Amino acid sequence: MTTELVLVANITAHSGKGAELKTALEALLVPTRAEVGCLQYDLHQDNKNAEAFVYFERWSNYDVWQDHMKTDHINAFLEVTKDVIAEFNVTELHKIG
């Protein structure tokens, strides 16, 4: 049995780049949700900081997430946002109860 992977990705734009980052993040929703093994892929924006975003993700296992990170849409996102993102942290979790 494989363990479901839960991720919390915190992404913050450089000052003044929040709208640009939001557009790029929103463009990932449809293609990512269509990927095999994607159980949940939800984007959130901080209520007090319009330049801070959080993805809450659930993947069927670690390997399918690694496949996701190699997709064309992720590579395009990373290229388009290389001068937009100030901070990008991903926390890998597993459910215990």
Secondary structure, DSSP 4 states (H G I P E B T S, - for coil): -PPPEEEEEEEEEPTT-HHHHHHHHHTTHHHHHTSTTEEEEEEEE-SS-TTEEEEEEEESSHHHHHHHTTSHHHHHHHHHTTTTEEEEEEEEE----
